[in-house]
């Protein structure tokens, strides 16, 4: 029997969690979109508890955050609670690159994995289409205004936008790892083929529209947010929005289906809502507000995952998603593995695809003690937001009892509510039985979100405060960053929360500083506003928004077999 | 009551045409993909008759070919026959540009029009993704081979492809009208951001993968065709295929759902299969072989539409689609309007969006007599392929009885089987009642396809023959074209049929030569092989494969209203 033999028809999954057929928009037998009108219908129902899954600082070894998010939702069902998982949609780029898909695995996997990892219901393609429509519209307007010159308004009846071709900030997007598109020249040769200028592509997950899809409260809110998106500056230095270009309506129309979250199931038939997949550096790294709003009245527990470590996606959940939506977690689950904590010690330089040093794989409590400091930092970071924190040790075969005992003791010392081993990959919900019981208890505790700064705090102060939360002595603002702050204040957008755009590979902004860095500064190069998504991107280091393909990319091994089944996808 | 109130659930439409639920992959309430395994299940059922709808030389006034294809399928149902329409999927580019959608209109429209004109089930997005994956893979390989130099094979275990960066023929694609992407430079600056080179985007409908989707017989055939696609040349001047790059399997996997045709319905609940949308100049301009194979055993009549005039899509149906698939029309329906024949007279210079001269709109038999020659040519062209030809006059309110009587007499003189007025826009199937009866009679006639050339004919002879079919004195082959012919013979691909890439706006290759041009040559600039689709593109003039947006593009008027409904889409 394969895992897929256990799948239930999506209507049965919907029924399990109380979604009537009238709200279901089927996409094949095992996937359905849920019409967001269900939110209004369920608005008087009591909301379940939200469990936010985060992790220690990521390592090339992988921590298993997605698998534990899915496994925990199975575990809560296993102990008799109604649970739904809310996760992000994987991007095609990594699927054909090196990382593979993001369906979880083993007995804690979303099925059909192929559907999740490939097009799903086309939401990411819809974002690509909406984003690039704005680009085409912008370049077309630039072309026609230049071509018609002073006659533009007389001939078209339209007001000139006077787009500054050197200050177009809306790049194009594509859902592939394609380094050759990072820096391009468009309109080469000019004339009938547009206006020549520098441009570039980002991967679609980096589109502001992805963040908007994840943060919008409903269709009308999405429409307004898209209207506010800043595309470019005009030659007077003023912003040009999607509303100014009269393209925001058409962009919204392209996202009208994408706004409905996607219902799937795990190996154990636990319902999963998949919706949106924003980056956790230049965006806020969490699945959608709408999916949470759909799920919370339907379940006792909703388990959701934030991108990267607690310094990234979890921080952004509170400072961005919570501030905007009011959606409040009841506890934080912090995923770690013994191996990745040893790796976090910084004693070894581990690279993806290369052999793992034996000190990492064999029992070594001394090494673990060093790297455990990283776990301690993340426990305290999560607690600083007012949350009870449960550490989930994603168990690997080589982990020794001594190592696990040490971690449990250490986590409790650091203030964790509980620390429990998780074996969801091998055992599914059964493997998260004890973990789930801790989660239930933690959620019974009264908790209140504590935010590190207030909307009305000075922008520069917010940045200093966040730098200090990462352990930095201070943030150094470049001249450009200081100018950007003044511009954002001028635009009266300085009340927006920060989206710290830094490496996820260190608590600091320097990927080479491992474990718990101390005695460092954070250099802020520049700021930029995602006016539609509603946050200010604060850049501490270069962020890669268009990955490349390696020398042995996954696509080489993906094919159909003689029976037409997909092989090589993982 | 709106048109949409009359919609049946897609399961009911499927039932009407004998598609069991087991073959249905629903995408919402009104669209379903039909699993192509139904072809095998129905292989012993007798096939219905195929009716191929074409038109006179297109004019800016529009002839109403799609509306008549849909209306004729309704008409055949109206007179008690089982009929299915098979049409192409509209591209997003024109939807947001100037042309609008391609759902038909009035009482001869595919519903829901918004679904058809926007993403439908994501087939075009899947083609974009598969196509651009090959581009990303190609540029990545170029980069890694250049970066690692002589060490490439030692470090990667892969054979060098030695891609000639100046002879990469696989451009990127996007489903938008975006002139700034026609000519671009990628990898600007080189280094970690790829290899700098000239490139460009085409609209997705121009992708060879679109033609492959439309011509593939099944999934395995599609896989093989994708493997044969020529992406580039190496530095020795030999071809590099998608198989060589090891990306053909992954491309196929991205198209695994797209290969299933999409079932929808007309205003009158006639089943419609929508599948693929290749251009009718650089590709063959017809909906898919698979859709026809699904539809033929399910219906008495399958009505399908070929792109542009009979010199373009119809010619390519016979020379490309029929040759490859054996799918055989029983008659040809030639759509014309009184106005567009007057326009074809060449006496007026009519431009889209500008006022129509009153001579065109008022009764004017003398003017019509001149332009009717164009109808005569298309009748004889269709007859030359062995088909009975029925002329459908798409009636407009201003058409006089005298004009219609003249056309009927003229068409019969020219050898048409029948000539009948069609009023499907206003009346639906009722408006094609008489036309449908003629179609039934024509299909009862014995007919046999006559092809103008044989596969084994010399490539240069095939070109001369096609030029003469257009009325040219001869084809002039440039030096490049002669070299291309030699190369194609060298590749042993000269047995493939021609795909004449010329303007649709004239029977000749010069859009300025109206009506029935005589005493002209056709200049062939170059040839190129679509080895996966299986045809040789013969270029007679520049073909625009990336449109641009005008000064008053449709997107400006598309939005959601207060109730969240789409407005401004047509």
Interface residues (C-beta under 8 A of the other chain):
Chain A: X25 X26 X27 X28 X29 X33 X92 X96 X118 X119 X121 X122 X125 X126 X128 X129 X132 X133 X135 X136 X137 X139 X140 X143 X144 X148 X155 X156 X158 X174 X175 X176 X177 X178 X179 X180 X181 X182 X183 X184 X185 X186 X187 X188 X189 X192 X193 X194 X195 X197 X198 X199 X219 X220 X223 X246 X247 X248 X249 X250 X252 X253 X254 X256 X257 X548 X549 X550 X551 X552 X553 X554 X555 X556 X557 X558 X559 X560 X564 X566 X568 X569
Chain B: X25 X26 X27 X28 X29 X33 X92 X96 X118 X119 X121 X122 X125 X126 X128 X129 X132 X133 X135 X136 X137 X139 X140 X143 X144 X148 X155 X156 X158 X174 X175 X176 X177 X178 X179 X180 X181 X182 X183 X184 X185 X186 X187 X188 X189 X192 X193 X194 X195 X198 X199 X219 X220 X223 X246 X247 X248 X249 X250 X252 X253 X254 X256 X257 X548 X549 X550 X551 X552 X553 X554 X555 X556 X557 X558 X559 X560 X564 X566 X568 X569
